[in-house]
Amino acid sequence: MTYRFQAKEQCFVCVHSAAVYRRSSEVVDCFKMSLSPNQIILEHYLTGWRGLIKFIDSLGKLFGFISSDALKKVEILVRFRNGDNGSEYTTVQSMVQFELQNELVDVNKTGIYPESGCRTLLRLHRALKWLELFLDRLRTSTEDSKTSVMCTEAYNASLAQHHPWLVKKAALGAFRFLPQRSEFFKIMNVGPPEKVVAVLGEAVVLISEVYRITEELYVKHNLLDLP
C-alpha cells in the first residue's frame, strides 16, 4: 500500500512539473509572438497571460485571488476581440486608438465604461511589472535567497501602490508561503539551475519589452492613472 501511494504521489509530481514546464514555454513563445515592430498583438499577449495565470496558480491556492482577477481581465479583453468591433482590438495600439476616438474610456472618473479595454489592460499591465520584477529576482538570486522576500520586494515596487490595504495584506500574507528557491526551480522542471536561469532570462527580456511598449503608449495618451 505504501509503495502504491508513493508511486501515485511521484506520478502526480512528474505530471505537475511537466505542466509547469509547458507553461514556461507557453509564456515565452506567446510574448515573443506578441511583439510586432513597436506594437503588441493582443491575441498572443492574452495567451501569454493565460500562461502566466497558470504559473501563478502553481504557486499555491493562496494566490487564487490574484490569478482569478487576472483571468477576469483576460476574459473581458477576449470578449472585445470576439465582438462586433473585434478588428479594432487586433493590437494594443489599435484598441487604444479606437476607444479614445470613440470616447469609450472613462478618463477622469469611473462612469459608463468601467470595463473598457484600456482600463482592463492597464490592470494586467501593472501586474505584468510585478511578475517581471519577481522573475528577474529569481533569475539573479543565490541558493540561499528567499522567494518570499523576492516576491514581496517585487510587489512593493509595483502592484502594491495600486492596491487597497486589505488586498496588500492578503498578498503579503500569501507570499510568506512560497516554496524555497531550490524547490521552486525543481517545480519548473526545466533542468539544472543554470537552465532555469536561462529560461527565466529569456522570459524576463520578452516581458520587459512588452511592458516597455505598452508603458510608452499609455504615457503618450495619459492613460496610466485611469480610475
N, CA, C and O of each residue as an XYZ file, in Angstrom:
908
protein
N       0.835     -1.207      0.000
C       0.000      0.000      0.000
C       0.864      1.249      0.000
O       0.578      2.212     -0.712
N       1.936      1.232      0.810
C       2.831      2.387      0.877
C       3.481      2.636     -0.463
O       3.593      3.780     -0.903
N       3.918      1.555     -1.124
C       4.586      1.699     -2.415
C       3.643      2.294     -3.441
O       4.036      3.165     -4.218
N       2.398      1.831     -3.452
C       1.423      2.347     -4.414
C       1.170      3.834     -4.181
O       1.099      4.616     -5.128
N       1.036      4.213     -2.922
C       0.790      5.627     -2.610
C       1.962      6.477     -3.086
O       1.766      7.526     -3.699
N       3.173      6.024     -2.805
C       4.352      6.783     -3.202
C       4.449      6.882     -4.714
O       4.843      7.920     -5.245
N       4.092      5.810     -5.410
C       4.153      5.818     -6.867
C       3.165      6.815     -7.438
O       3.480      7.555     -8.369
N       1.947      6.829     -6.865
C       0.933      7.776     -7.330
C       1.375      9.203     -7.062
O       1.200     10.092     -7.895
N       1.962      9.412     -5.860
C       2.408     10.758     -5.497
C       3.511     11.216     -6.436
O       3.522     12.364     -6.882
N       4.454     10.297     -6.738
C       5.554     10.638     -7.633
C       5.032     10.945     -9.027
O       5.520     11.858     -9.693
N       4.038     10.179     -9.467
C       3.440     10.410    -10.784
C       2.811     11.793    -10.839
O       2.959     12.506    -11.832
N       2.102     12.179     -9.764
C       1.464     13.498     -9.725
C       2.505     14.597     -9.836
O       2.318     15.562    -10.576
N       3.611     14.452     -9.096
C       4.662     15.469     -9.130
C       5.237     15.595    -10.531
O       5.483     16.704    -11.004
N       5.456     14.454    -11.204
C       6.013     14.481    -12.560
C       5.072     15.185    -13.527
O       5.496     16.020    -14.326
N       3.784     14.838    -13.446
C       2.798     15.459    -14.325
C       2.709     16.949    -14.050
O       2.658     17.754    -14.980
N       2.689     17.324    -12.755
C       2.601     18.736    -12.379
C       3.818     19.497    -12.893
O       3.684     20.600    -13.422
N       5.009     18.911    -12.739
C       6.235     19.575    -13.179
C       6.257     19.747    -14.687
O       6.669     20.790    -15.195
N       5.807     18.712    -15.408
C       5.761     18.813    -16.864
C       4.809     19.912    -17.301
O       5.074     20.636    -18.261
N       3.689     20.028    -16.580
C       2.717     21.075    -16.912
C       3.323     22.455    -16.690
O       3.110     23.365    -17.490
N       4.082     22.612    -15.599
C       4.722     23.900    -15.327
C       5.737     24.223    -16.409
O       5.860     25.376    -16.822
N       6.471     23.205    -16.875
C       7.442     23.430    -17.946
C       6.744     23.917    -19.212
O       7.231     24.828    -19.882
N       5.598     23.306    -19.541
C       4.846     23.737    -20.723
C       4.384     25.181    -20.556
O       4.366     25.943    -21.523
N       4.012     25.557    -19.339
C       3.582     26.934    -19.096
C       4.729     27.899    -19.341
O       4.533     28.973    -19.911
N       5.937     27.515    -18.909
C       7.097     28.378    -19.117
C       7.328     28.590    -20.602
O       7.583     29.712    -21.041
N       7.238     27.509    -21.381
C       7.420     27.608    -22.826
C       6.301     28.419    -23.463
O       6.537     29.197    -24.387
N       5.081     28.233    -22.965
C       3.921     28.953    -23.494
C       4.084     30.451    -23.298
O       3.806     31.237    -24.204
N       4.532     30.841    -22.122
C       4.722     32.266    -21.833
C       5.772     32.862    -22.754
O       5.555     33.918    -23.348
N       6.912     32.189    -22.876
C       7.999     32.687    -23.723
C       7.549     32.797    -25.171
O       7.749     33.832    -25.807
N       6.943     31.736    -25.697
C       6.536     31.718    -27.108
C       5.475     32.770    -27.407
O       5.555     33.459    -28.425
N       4.494     32.899    -26.539
C       3.384     33.824    -26.806
C       3.804     35.282    -26.713
O       3.403     36.096    -27.544
N       4.602     35.617    -25.720
C       5.052     37.002    -25.629
C       6.011     37.339    -26.764
O       6.074     38.483    -27.213
N       6.754     36.342    -27.223
C       7.624     36.566    -28.382
C       6.777     36.854    -29.618
O       7.095     37.758    -30.391
N       5.696     36.086    -29.807
C       4.821     36.294    -30.963
C       4.000     37.573    -30.854
O       3.547     38.112    -31.864
N       3.807     38.058    -29.631
C       3.006     39.278    -29.455
C       3.744     40.524    -29.922
O       3.131     41.562    -30.170
N       5.061     40.415    -30.039
C       5.874     41.575    -30.402
C       5.956     41.748    -31.906
O       6.604     40.969    -32.605
N       5.290     42.781    -32.388
C       5.409     43.218    -33.769
C       6.159     44.542    -33.680
O       6.200     45.126    -32.597
N       6.763     45.054    -34.779
C       7.530     46.304    -34.678
C       6.798     47.402    -33.900
O       5.907     48.070    -34.423
N       7.200     47.568    -32.639
C       6.661     48.595    -31.746
C       5.148     48.496    -31.549
O       4.483     49.490    -31.259
N       4.620     47.293    -31.709
C       3.201     47.043    -31.452
C       3.063     45.738    -30.676
O       3.951     44.885    -30.699
N       1.942     45.602    -29.994
C       1.659     44.387    -29.231
C       0.416     43.735    -29.815
O      -0.668     44.318    -29.788
N       0.571     42.529    -30.340
C      -0.566     41.788    -30.887
C      -1.367     41.219    -29.714
O      -0.862     40.403    -28.943
N      -2.606     41.655    -29.592
C      -3.404     41.373    -28.401
C      -3.685     39.882    -28.210
O      -3.669     39.390    -27.081
N      -3.938     39.170    -29.288
C      -4.251     37.740    -29.180
C      -3.131     36.984    -28.472
O      -3.384     36.225    -27.537
N      -1.894     37.193    -28.918
C      -0.760     36.484    -28.316
C      -0.456     37.007    -26.913
O      -0.030     36.249    -26.042
N      -0.674     38.292    -26.702
C      -0.494     38.880    -25.372
C      -1.414     38.188    -24.361
O      -0.987     37.840    -23.260
N      -2.664     37.994    -24.741
C      -3.636     37.374    -23.835
C      -3.334     35.897    -23.610
O      -3.518     35.384    -22.507
N      -2.869     35.215    -24.657
C      -2.492     33.812    -24.493
C      -1.282     33.696    -23.575
O      -1.200     32.787    -22.749
N      -0.345     34.628    -23.729
C       0.797     34.659    -22.828
C       0.367     34.870    -21.390
O       0.932     34.281    -20.468
N      -0.636     35.716    -21.205
C      -1.146     35.963    -19.861
C      -1.821     34.721    -19.282
O      -1.756     34.479    -18.077
N      -2.463     33.943    -20.137
C      -3.067     32.694    -19.637
C      -1.976     31.781    -19.077
O      -2.173     31.103    -18.069
N      -0.823     31.777    -19.750
C       0.309     31.002    -19.244
C       0.804     31.529    -17.910
O       1.139     30.750    -17.017
N       0.851     32.847    -17.768
C       1.270     33.452    -16.502
C       0.284     33.143    -15.384
O       0.677     32.936    -14.236
N      -0.994     33.112    -15.728
C      -2.022     32.795    -14.727
C      -1.843     31.365    -14.221
O      -1.980     31.104    -13.026
N      -1.539     30.448    -15.124
C      -1.278     29.065    -14.711
C      -0.036     29.000    -13.820
O       0.020     28.232    -12.860
N       0.952     29.820    -14.159
C       2.157     29.894    -13.336
C       1.813     30.388    -11.930
O       2.285     29.831    -10.940
N       0.993     31.430    -11.848
C       0.580     31.965    -10.546
C      -0.184     30.898     -9.762
O       0.014     30.748     -8.557
N      -1.058     30.157    -10.451
C      -1.817     29.089     -9.788
C      -0.887     28.030     -9.195
O      -1.171     27.462     -8.140
N       0.237     27.768     -9.893
C       1.170     26.739     -9.425
C       1.877     27.143     -8.136
O       2.485     26.301     -7.475
N       1.802     28.419     -7.774
C       2.443     28.892     -6.545
C       1.658     28.484     -5.302
O       2.187     28.528     -4.191
N       0.400     28.086     -5.485
C      -0.408     27.651     -4.351
C      -1.784     28.283     -4.341
O      -2.027     29.290     -5.006
N      -2.686     27.677     -3.576
C      -4.079     28.133     -3.529
C      -4.217     29.551     -2.991
O      -5.169     30.255     -3.328
N      -3.275     29.972     -2.161
C      -3.357     31.309     -1.577
C      -3.224     32.409     -2.624
O      -3.545     33.570     -2.370
N      -2.741     32.021     -3.814
C      -2.578     33.006     -4.882
C      -3.788     33.037     -5.811
O      -3.780     33.716     -6.838
N      -4.827     32.291     -5.434
C      -6.015     32.211     -6.274
C      -6.683     33.548     -6.516
O      -7.217     33.789     -7.599
N      -6.660     34.428     -5.511
C      -7.332     35.722     -5.679
C      -6.616     36.586     -6.717
O      -7.244     37.425     -7.362
N      -5.308     36.386     -6.881
C      -4.559     37.138     -7.892
C      -4.835     36.575     -9.279
O      -5.118     37.321    -10.216
N      -4.749     35.247     -9.402
C      -4.942     34.627    -10.714
C      -6.379     34.771    -11.204
O      -6.604     34.961    -12.399
N      -7.359     34.685    -10.296
C      -8.761     34.808    -10.720
C      -9.065     36.220    -11.209
O      -9.827     36.400    -12.159
N      -8.470     37.219    -10.562
C      -8.671     38.602    -11.001
C      -8.039     38.829    -12.368
O      -8.629     39.480    -13.230
N      -6.837     38.292    -12.565
C      -6.168     38.427    -13.862
C      -6.961     37.716    -14.957
O      -7.079     38.222    -16.073
N      -7.505     36.537    -14.630
C      -8.285     35.786    -15.612
C      -9.528     36.557    -16.034
O      -9.889     36.549    -17.211
N     -10.186     37.223    -15.091
C     -11.355     38.040    -15.427
C     -10.979     39.136    -16.425
O     -11.724     39.415    -17.365
N      -9.832     39.743    -16.212
C      -9.372     40.805    -17.114
C      -9.099     40.249    -18.505
O      -9.459     40.863    -19.510
N      -8.464     39.088    -18.556
C      -8.183     38.448    -19.846
C      -9.478     38.147    -20.578
O      -9.583     38.394    -21.779
N     -10.466     37.617    -19.867
C     -11.742     37.248    -20.493
C     -12.496     38.469    -21.010
O     -13.167     38.389    -22.039
N     -12.395     39.596    -20.311
C     -13.020     40.837    -20.793
C     -12.427     41.230    -22.141
O     -13.157     41.571    -23.072
N     -11.107     41.182    -22.241
C     -10.440     41.570    -23.486
C     -10.710     40.566    -24.606
O     -10.796     40.944    -25.774
N     -10.841     39.301    -24.252
C     -11.187     38.284    -25.254
C     -12.576     38.568    -25.823
O     -12.798     38.408    -27.023
N     -13.510     38.986    -24.971
C     -14.856     39.317    -25.451
C     -14.814     40.495    -26.424
O     -15.535     40.502    -27.422
N     -13.989     41.469    -26.140
C     -13.835     42.586    -27.077
C     -13.298     42.086    -28.416
O     -13.765     42.502    -29.476
N     -12.326     41.201    -28.358
C     -11.720     40.677    -29.593
C     -12.731     39.866    -30.401
O     -12.676     39.845    -31.631
N     -13.641     39.210    -29.716
C     -14.639     38.378    -30.394
C     -15.933     39.125    -30.689
O     -16.867     38.549    -31.246
N     -15.996     40.398    -30.322
C     -17.210     41.184    -30.501
C     -17.341     41.813    -31.875
O     -16.548     41.543    -32.777
N     -18.351     42.655    -32.020
C     -18.634     43.296    -33.309
C     -17.480     44.163    -33.796
O     -17.273     44.305    -35.002
N     -16.735     44.737    -32.872
C     -15.600     45.590    -33.242
C     -14.268     44.882    -33.033
O     -13.250     45.516    -32.753
N     -14.290     43.576    -33.171
C     -13.102     42.768    -32.907
C     -11.865     43.188    -33.673
O     -10.752     43.092    -33.158
N     -12.050     43.654    -34.901
C     -10.896     44.054    -35.720
C     -10.167     45.254    -35.125
O      -8.990     45.477    -35.406
N     -10.877     46.024    -34.300
C     -10.252     47.187    -33.654
C      -9.391     46.770    -32.458
O      -8.657     47.581    -31.893
N      -9.494     45.513    -32.090
C      -8.743     45.004    -30.942
C      -7.671     44.011    -31.385
O      -7.360     43.057    -30.672
N      -7.118     44.245    -32.559
C      -6.053     43.380    -33.071
C      -4.757     43.603    -32.310
O      -4.070     42.650    -31.944
N      -4.430     44.863    -32.074
C      -3.239     45.207    -31.301
C      -3.631     46.117    -30.140
O      -4.719     46.692    -30.125
N      -2.742     46.234    -29.187
C      -2.986     47.158    -28.077
C      -3.101     48.579    -28.614
O      -3.909     49.372    -28.130
N      -2.286     48.895    -29.617
C      -2.290     50.236    -30.201
C      -3.615     50.548    -30.890
O      -4.156     51.641    -30.725
N      -4.143     49.594    -31.662
C      -5.413     49.827    -32.357
C      -6.565     49.921    -31.360
O      -7.510     50.682    -31.572
N      -6.491     49.160    -30.285
C      -7.515     49.224    -29.238
C      -7.551     50.600    -28.591
O      -8.618     51.194    -28.437
N      -6.384     51.102    -28.214
C      -6.303     52.419    -27.574
C      -6.825     53.499    -28.510
O      -7.594     54.366    -28.095
N      -6.413     53.449    -29.755
C      -6.856     54.453    -30.730
C      -8.369     54.411    -30.916
O      -9.025     55.453    -30.923
N      -8.920     53.218    -31.066
C     -10.359     53.057    -31.283
C     -11.162     53.557    -30.085
O     -12.127     54.303    -30.254
N     -10.775     53.155    -28.890
C     -11.557     53.528    -27.711
C     -11.457     55.020    -27.409
O     -12.437     55.627    -26.980
N     -10.302     55.612    -27.625
C     -10.164     57.047    -27.381
C     -10.929     57.869    -28.415
O     -11.594     58.846    -28.072
N     -10.832     57.470    -29.677
C     -11.532     58.209    -30.735
C     -13.039     58.145    -30.567
O     -13.751     59.083    -30.926
N     -13.528     57.035    -30.020
C     -14.970     56.861    -29.851
C     -15.439     57.133    -28.419
O     -16.569     56.815    -28.051
N     -14.553     57.725    -27.625
C     -14.870     58.111    -26.243
C     -15.462     56.946    -25.445
O     -16.501     57.079    -24.799
N     -14.778     55.811    -25.505
C     -15.219     54.606    -24.812
C     -14.411     54.352    -23.542
O     -14.448     53.257    -22.981
N     -13.686     55.370    -23.096
C     -12.831     55.238    -21.914
C     -13.216     56.285    -20.877
O     -13.349     57.465    -21.201
N     -13.395     55.858    -19.642
C     -13.616     56.806    -18.542
C     -12.250     57.323    -18.101
O     -11.529     56.647    -17.367
N     -11.903     58.518    -18.553
C     -10.555     59.042    -18.333
C     -10.363     59.611    -16.935
O      -9.336     59.356    -16.306
N     -11.322     60.371    -16.439
C     -11.148     61.081    -15.171
C     -11.797     60.400    -13.973
O     -11.264     60.464    -12.865
N     -12.925     59.757    -14.176
C     -13.587     59.040    -13.093
C     -14.410     57.897    -13.674
O     -14.817     57.929    -14.836
N     -14.644     56.893    -12.845
C     -15.408     55.734    -13.294
C     -16.813     56.160    -13.679
O     -17.515     56.811    -12.906
N     -17.214     55.780    -14.893
C     -18.521     56.180    -15.390
C     -19.247     55.026    -16.037
O     -19.547     54.026    -15.385
N     -19.533     55.164    -17.331
C     -20.316     54.137    -18.024
C     -19.444     53.077    -18.692
O     -19.963     52.127    -19.279
N     -18.101     53.236    -18.605
C     -17.218     52.248    -19.229
C     -16.208     51.696    -18.214
O     -15.000     51.830    -18.409
N     -16.698     51.078    -17.136
C     -15.781     50.564    -16.110
C     -14.939     49.387    -16.593
O     -13.925     49.052    -15.982
N     -15.363     48.758    -17.696
C     -14.610     47.626    -18.227
C     -14.116     47.914    -19.642
O     -14.120     47.027    -20.495
N     -13.698     49.135    -19.888
C     -13.136     49.460    -21.202
C     -11.861     48.652    -21.410
O     -11.220     48.225    -20.450
N     -11.504     48.448    -22.671
C     -10.287     47.703    -22.966
C      -9.058     48.370    -22.385
O      -8.170     47.699    -21.860
N      -9.005     49.691    -22.478
C      -7.850     50.442    -21.974
C      -7.679     50.264    -20.469
O      -6.572     50.022    -19.988
N      -8.772     50.384    -19.735
C      -8.704     50.247    -18.278
C      -8.375     48.813    -17.885
O      -7.574     48.581    -16.980
N      -8.990     47.860    -18.560
C      -8.772     46.455    -18.240
C      -7.323     46.058    -18.485
O      -6.706     45.392    -17.654
N      -6.787     46.468    -19.622
C      -5.407     46.116    -19.937
C      -4.427     46.809    -18.991
O      -3.366     46.259    -18.693
N      -4.767     48.003    -18.519
C      -3.902     48.705    -17.574
C      -3.691     47.868    -16.315
O      -2.587     47.842    -15.772
N      -4.726     47.190    -15.849
C      -4.606     46.349    -14.653
C      -3.675     45.166    -14.915
O      -2.886     44.797    -14.045
N      -3.761     44.575    -16.093
C      -2.840     43.493    -16.447
C      -1.422     44.032    -16.593
O      -0.455     43.382    -16.195
N      -1.312     45.208    -17.159
C      -0.017     45.859    -17.360
C       0.698     46.067    -16.020
O       1.899     45.820    -15.911
N      -0.025     46.509    -15.027
C       0.566     46.714    -13.698
C       1.017     45.388    -13.089
O       2.093     45.305    -12.498
N       0.195     44.360    -13.236
C       0.547     43.045    -12.698
C       1.742     42.456    -13.433
O       2.541     41.726    -12.846
N       1.863     42.773    -14.717
C       2.979     42.264    -15.509
C       4.309     42.782    -14.963
O       5.311     42.068    -14.981
N       4.316     44.017    -14.483
C       5.544     44.578    -13.904
C       5.955     43.806    -12.662
O       7.139     43.536    -12.456
N       4.977     43.450    -11.832
C       5.275     42.655    -10.640
C       5.921     41.327    -11.026
O       6.932     40.935    -10.444
N       5.337     40.633    -12.008
C       5.878     39.345    -12.429
C       7.254     39.501    -13.061
O       8.141     38.676    -12.841
N       7.430     40.555    -13.842
C       8.748     40.810    -14.442
C       9.811     40.968    -13.352
O      10.880     40.361    -13.430
N       9.517     41.781    -12.343
C      10.474     42.026    -11.267
C      10.734     40.768    -10.441
O      11.868     40.501    -10.043
N       9.677     39.998    -10.186
C       9.823     38.768     -9.405
C      10.669     37.746    -10.153
O      11.593     37.169     -9.579
N      10.363     37.515    -11.426
C      11.116     36.546    -12.217
C      12.566     36.974    -12.380
O      13.466     36.134    -12.394
N      12.796     38.275    -12.504
C      14.166     38.760    -12.635
C      14.941     38.549    -11.339
O      16.125     38.213    -11.372
N      14.287     38.743    -10.206
C      14.945     38.482     -8.923
C      15.262     36.998     -8.772
O      16.317     36.635     -8.252
N      14.351     36.144     -9.225
C      14.624     34.704     -9.205
C      15.835     34.373    -10.064
O      16.686     33.570     -9.682
N      15.897     34.995    -11.210
C      16.993     34.734    -12.160
C      18.350     35.092    -11.567
O      19.327     34.374    -11.777
N      18.416     36.183    -10.838
C      19.696     36.677    -10.315
C      19.942     36.275     -8.861
O      20.919     36.715     -8.256
N      19.073     35.454     -8.304
C      19.178     35.089     -6.891
C      20.255     34.037     -6.653
O      20.746     33.404     -7.588
N      20.610     33.865     -5.388
C      21.547     32.821     -4.982
C      20.773     31.687     -4.322
O      19.572     31.805     -4.081
N      21.465     30.586     -4.031
C      20.801     29.401     -3.495
C      20.068     29.669     -2.188
O      19.019     29.082     -1.924
N      20.623     30.554     -1.375
C      20.000     30.810     -0.076
C      19.010     31.973     -0.094
O      18.516     32.382      0.956
N      18.717     32.507     -1.284
C      17.747     33.603     -1.394
C      16.341     33.092     -1.103
O      16.001     31.965     -1.463
N      15.535     33.905     -0.460
C      14.167     33.527     -0.119
C      13.196     34.068     -1.162
O      13.154     35.269     -1.430
N      12.419     33.162     -1.743
C      11.450     33.585     -2.760
C      10.397     34.513     -2.160
O       9.893     35.404     -2.842
N      10.068     34.307     -0.894
C       9.069     35.165     -0.250
C       9.546     36.610     -0.196
O       8.761     37.536     -0.403
N      10.829     36.802      0.083
C      11.398     38.150      0.137
C      11.439     38.763     -1.258
O      11.106     39.934     -1.443
N      11.852     37.958     -2.239
C      11.941     38.458     -3.619
C      10.573     38.875     -4.143
O      10.428     39.917     -4.782
N       9.578     38.050     -3.863
C       8.227     38.339     -4.345
C       7.655     39.573     -3.655
O       6.983     40.392     -4.282
N       7.927     39.696     -2.366
C       7.460     40.865     -1.614
C       8.105     42.142     -2.134
O       7.427     43.155     -2.307
N       9.406     42.099     -2.384
C      10.113     43.265     -2.913
C       9.555     43.671     -4.274
O       9.356     44.854     -4.548
N       9.306     42.673     -5.120
C       8.762     42.953     -6.453
C       7.367     43.567     -6.347
O       7.029     44.499     -7.076
N       6.570     43.034     -5.435
C       5.207     43.536     -5.234
C       5.217     44.971     -4.715
O       4.473     45.818     -5.208
N       6.054     45.240     -3.728
C       6.121     46.585     -3.148
C       6.606     47.622     -4.150
O       6.276     48.803     -4.039
N       7.391     47.181     -5.130
C       7.918     48.100     -6.138
C       6.979     48.273     -7.325
O       7.281     49.026     -8.251
N       5.845     47.585     -7.303
C       4.946     47.648     -8.473
C       3.473     47.689     -8.065
O       2.899     48.769     -7.920
N       2.873     46.542     -7.883
C       1.427     46.447     -7.671
C       0.936     47.063     -6.368
O      -0.186     47.564     -6.302
N       1.760     47.029     -5.341
C       1.307     47.460     -4.016
C       0.740     48.874     -4.012
O      -0.220     49.162     -3.297
N       1.333     49.750     -4.809
C       0.882     51.146     -4.817
C      -0.511     51.315     -5.420
O      -1.121     52.375     -5.285
N      -1.011     50.281     -6.081
C      -2.334     50.359     -6.713
C      -3.396     49.562     -5.956
O      -4.563     49.562     -6.348
N      -3.003     48.885     -4.875
C      -3.932     48.027     -4.142
C      -4.379     48.659     -2.828
O      -3.586     49.330     -2.167
N      -5.629     48.456     -2.441
C      -6.094     48.898     -1.116
C      -5.442     48.049     -0.027
O      -4.848     47.008     -0.307
N      -5.563     48.506      1.212
C      -4.866     47.873      2.325
C      -5.210     46.396      2.480
O      -4.314     45.585      2.714
N      -6.478     46.025      2.356
C      -6.874     44.631      2.552
C      -6.246     43.709      1.515
O      -5.830     42.598      1.844
N      -6.173     44.160      0.270
C      -5.556     43.355     -0.786
C      -4.058     43.217     -0.529
O      -3.490     42.139     -0.701
N      -3.427     44.306     -0.120
C      -1.996     44.256      0.212
C      -1.733     43.235      1.313
O      -0.797     42.439      1.228
N      -2.566     43.268      2.339
C      -2.394     42.358      3.468
C      -2.516     40.904      3.015
O      -1.722     40.057      3.423
N      -3.510     40.614      2.173
C      -3.709     39.251      1.675
C      -2.533     38.806      0.817
O      -2.062     37.675      0.937
N      -2.058     39.700     -0.052
C      -0.946     39.372     -0.942
C       0.327     39.107     -0.147
O       0.998     38.098     -0.364
N       0.658     39.999      0.762
C       1.880     39.849      1.551
C       1.824     38.604      2.428
O       2.849     37.972      2.684
N       0.623     38.253      2.887
C       0.467     37.031      3.664
C       0.698     35.794      2.813
O       1.311     34.828      3.269
N       0.208     35.819      1.574
C       0.374     34.675      0.670
C       1.835     34.472      0.298
O       2.286     33.334      0.165
N       2.572     35.546      0.130
C       3.971     35.447     -0.285
C       4.811     34.664      0.725
O       5.804     34.038      0.352
N       4.422     34.697      1.990
C       5.192     34.012      3.028
C       5.205     32.501      2.837
O       6.064     31.813      3.389
N       4.254     31.977      2.056
C       4.142     30.531      1.882
C       4.737     30.035      0.559
O       4.523     28.887      0.172
N       5.471     30.887     -0.118
C       6.126     30.461     -1.357
C       7.184     29.401     -1.061
O       7.827     29.447     -0.013
N       7.372     28.440     -1.978
C       8.406     27.414     -1.761
C       9.807     28.011     -1.806
O      10.011     29.109     -2.324
N      10.763     27.277     -1.260
C      12.151     27.721     -1.309
C      12.635     27.789     -2.761
O      12.057     27.155     -3.644
N      13.680     28.549     -2.997
C      14.203     28.742     -4.351
C      14.523     27.408     -5.022
O      14.156     27.195     -6.178
N      15.205     26.504     -4.308
C      15.580     25.211     -4.884
C      14.349     24.397     -5.258
O      14.315     23.758     -6.310
N      13.328     24.422     -4.386
C      12.088     23.701     -4.672
C      11.352     24.342     -5.836
O      10.765     23.650     -6.668
N      11.386     25.644     -5.888
C      10.749     26.387     -6.975
C      11.362     25.993     -8.313
O      10.644     25.778     -9.289
N      12.684     25.899     -8.357
C      13.384     25.519     -9.587
C      13.045     24.084     -9.988
O      12.927     23.783    -11.175
N      12.889     23.197     -8.997
C      12.523     21.811     -9.300
C      11.129     21.738     -9.909
O      10.896     20.991    -10.859
N      10.203     22.518     -9.356
C       8.828     22.529     -9.854
C       8.777     22.960    -11.312
O       7.963     22.456    -12.086
N       9.651     23.897    -11.686
C       9.669     24.376    -13.065
C      10.055     23.277    -14.044
O       9.659     23.317    -15.209
N      10.845     22.269    -13.570
C      11.168     21.093    -14.372
C      11.807     21.454    -15.713
O      11.535     20.808    -16.726
N      12.637     22.463    -15.721
C      13.313     22.885    -16.950
C      14.650     22.183    -17.097
O      15.128     21.967    -18.211
N      15.256     21.825    -15.961
C      16.579     21.218    -15.978
C      17.380     21.715    -14.793
O      16.807     22.135    -13.788
N      18.705     21.672    -14.898
C      19.551     22.168    -13.811
C      19.352     23.662    -13.594
O      18.801     24.345    -14.457
N      19.796     24.175    -12.450
C      19.588     25.594    -12.136
C      20.017     26.553    -13.230
O      19.342     27.552    -13.478
N      21.134     26.264    -13.889
C      21.592     27.178    -14.948
C      20.618     27.232    -16.126
O      20.493     28.261    -16.790
N      19.927     26.110    -16.379
C      18.923     26.085    -17.441
C      17.696     26.892    -17.022
O      17.126     27.624    -17.831
N      17.293     26.758    -15.767
C      16.166     27.535    -15.247
C      16.467     29.020    -15.352
O      15.619     29.808    -15.770
N      17.684     29.394    -14.969
C      18.097     30.799    -15.037
C      18.029     31.311    -16.472
O      17.611     32.444    -16.711
N      18.443     30.472    -17.431
C      18.412     30.871    -18.841
C      16.980     31.086    -19.328
O      16.700     32.056    -20.033
N      16.074     30.179    -18.951
C      14.668     30.300    -19.350
C      14.045     31.539    -18.716
O      13.311     32.279    -19.371
N      14.341     31.758    -17.446
C      13.833     32.954    -16.773
C      14.362     34.217    -17.443
O      13.638     35.201    -17.595
N      15.630     34.179    -17.842
C      16.216     35.335    -18.512
C      15.517     35.651    -19.815
O      15.260     36.816    -20.120
N      15.202     34.606    -20.596
C      14.500     34.812    -21.863
C      13.106     35.377    -21.623
O      12.670     36.288    -22.327
N      12.412     34.836    -20.631
C      11.061     35.310    -20.325
C      11.076     36.763    -19.864
O      10.234     37.559    -20.280
N      12.027     37.106    -19.011
C      12.100     38.469    -18.474
C      12.364     39.485    -19.578
O      11.768     40.562    -19.585
N      13.249     39.152    -20.505
C      13.556     40.068    -21.616
C      12.305     40.355    -22.439
O      12.040     41.506    -22.788
N      11.537     39.316    -22.750
C      10.331     39.485    -23.562
C       9.249     40.249    -22.803
O       8.630     41.164    -23.346
N       9.028     39.870    -21.552
C       8.024     40.560    -20.742
C       8.391     42.026    -20.568
O       7.528     42.903    -20.620
N       9.674     42.283    -20.361
C      10.151     43.656    -20.196
C       9.898     44.497    -21.440
O       9.520     45.664    -21.340
N      10.107     43.903    -22.615
C       9.889     44.635    -23.864
C       8.403     44.905    -24.090
O       8.023     45.996    -24.515
N       7.573     43.915    -23.807
C       6.121     44.103    -23.921
C       5.668     45.202    -22.965
O       4.862     46.061    -23.324
N       6.187     45.163    -21.770
C       5.834     46.191    -20.781
C       6.278     47.575    -21.246
O       5.526     48.543    -21.130
N       7.491     47.668    -21.769
C       8.024     48.967    -22.206
C       7.161     49.594    -23.290
O       6.829     50.777    -23.216
N       6.797     48.808    -24.292
C       5.996     49.330    -25.404
C       4.628     49.789    -24.906
O       4.143     50.854    -25.289
N       4.012     48.977    -24.050
C       2.702     49.338    -23.500
C       2.798     50.582    -22.625
O       1.945     51.467    -22.699
N       3.823     50.647    -21.808
C       4.022     51.797    -20.922
C       4.159     53.090    -21.727
O       3.543     54.101    -21.392
N       4.960     53.055    -22.780
C       5.161     54.250    -23.609
C       3.858     54.682    -24.277
O       3.583     55.875    -24.399
N       3.063     53.710    -24.707
C       1.776     54.022    -25.333
C       0.837     54.690    -24.330
O       0.186     55.686    -24.645
N       0.775     54.139    -23.128
C      -0.119     54.695    -22.108
C       0.356     56.061    -21.621
O      -0.464     56.923    -21.307
N       1.654     56.264    -21.555
C       2.187     57.582    -21.195
C       1.815     58.606    -22.263
O       1.396     59.720    -21.951
N       1.972     58.219    -23.509
C       1.668     59.109    -24.635
C       0.230     59.613    -24.582
O      -0.039     60.773    -24.890
N      -0.689     58.736    -24.190
C      -2.114     59.094    -24.185
C      -2.642     59.407    -22.777
O      -3.852     59.511    -22.575
N      -1.737     59.554    -21.818
C      -2.133     59.891    -20.438
C      -3.143     58.898    -19.856
O      -4.172     59.291    -19.308
N      -2.831     57.620    -19.985
C      -3.763     56.578    -19.551
C      -3.283     55.796    -18.327
O      -3.953     54.853    -17.905
N      -2.156     56.162    -17.759
C      -1.594     55.369    -16.668
C      -2.372     55.485    -15.359
O      -2.214     54.651    -14.468
N      -3.193     56.494    -15.244
C      -3.942     56.695    -13.996
C      -5.447     56.570    -14.188
O      -6.226     57.222    -13.492
N      -5.850     55.731    -15.132
C      -7.288     55.536    -15.350
C      -7.948     55.040    -14.068
O      -7.408     54.156    -13.404
N      -9.104     55.591    -13.709
C      -9.778     55.200    -12.455
C     -10.317     53.771    -12.524
O     -10.909     53.288    -11.558
